[in-house]
């Protein structure tokens, strides 16, 4: 009988975001042994990006490769497709069309490469090493510049027939509602509950209420952080911005719960720094819209992992799952 | 090596509806060898129902049991819980509270009994023997008196952490919209796209438009069948009733697609007899609300199985899956 010495095996986890890309060497216990980053948006051509990534990562492989075996590369990227190893039509990345990213990485690094979308990778990281440890059914929602999601049912990420499942940020919460700045859809969750959506709501509301503290800021300084500052100082309009956002989020969460009946919903991303201002109304409107059999069962939980680490950890874990 | 002779094994499939219960003896090939039914609503006490069911089914067991082995009982029932073997708070059944139905059946019939909700059972039947054969990711929507659903991802029914996943009829399609007659929720899919919802829409619209043919019927005769008759005769109001219903259905379907990215959505139940009057607008509004990566990919398919058979077949197949 030959046992594999897990402590000698590591994987590369890479989290590609619109602005930054973060990477790390991760072991089986979910420890990031070394990490680094580079700008995503500095590379117009994906080939140049991969070259630059290789330059940065190669010394890590040399160093750790002396004692450990690199089992492969896991990548979380916007519109990353698990089945095809592609990145497809990602609106926030500089590279357009369908990119055979996994194949390109394998050629460059001479290692197998597994891809999924960034929110899926983060959900996977939370399941193995974070707030969703031991859970088999949960939904992860990332509330950042956009709204992303990863859905786990019976311990497995839901990919759908084409690998694109879990675009909950683009589900419609208000038919005929606010037009999305990029997709053009009307009334999507992302149009309200992302940082971008919150800024839009805040700008509308401060125009209606001249007495709001929000009017002390320049137009370009209105964002979820400044709204939070005003809310903390007791500005009722800033508080209302979050209440409205929380209502829309809660209504959406109720629909998600009636779909997959998760044990918990994990929330993640910059927007949740607003805490109870947004979470209390979200909880209220979620419960109100649920059938009785679902009420007071679903936990709303904040992510335990550092945002970048969650995706790096989840991406690296893909290597061993496959 | 001992091979099991599958042809000698059968299971009992039981489909419990609010009005009728149907049952059948099913073999591994999905052939219903013999079937029967009894009224559900004639039994105020669940014990009496199970006694009556036993009286009806016992002769079948005697007859088929001479040559074949009964491997167990599979039950599809409203609010049937796969994990717990219970039927819980089913609004359309005469028996209230939490009923340990599986246990009671096992005691009475001396066979293992597996339970799931009726729409899940029908979805499972379609996957094994009907229009979803070979599909690993699909959603089944039953449009009848109510709106039920079964969700399959990666070849498995989604049960959720508590066994109650897949209540898509109760997801909100119009926040603050029509109040549901039984749940009290506002703007659920069921409030619009069920036969009950269609009748409500039709009654409202015929009151607004005295010239509509719908006004030739008595109030109690307004249902999806009579609306369909008027639509076939070219009544624009009746056609609008279905268009509006299809719009709400399509908006909901778009959200479901962005959740689990199914290969197809299977439609099932009396309401789909309205055919293109409802399906064309449903398709239109589904596509309009989808992100581009999902567009023109998802098939809308009608069930291939007889409605009762689908659930009996699916329920019986649960026996062998477990």
Interface residues (C-beta under 8 A of the other chain):
Chain A: X79 X88 X89 X135 X136 X137 X151 X153 X154 X156 X158 X159 X160 X161 X162 X163 X164 X165 X166 X167 X168 X170 X171 X172 X173 X174 X175 X183 X185 X251 X254 X255 X256 X258 X259 X260 X261 X262 X263 X289 X291 X292 X293 X294 X297
Chain B: X79 X88 X89 X135 X136 X137 X151 X153 X154 X156 X158 X159 X160 X161 X162 X163 X164 X165 X166 X167 X168 X170 X171 X172 X173 X174 X175 X183 X185 X251 X254 X255 X256 X258 X259 X260 X261 X262 X263 X289 X291 X292 X293 X294 X297
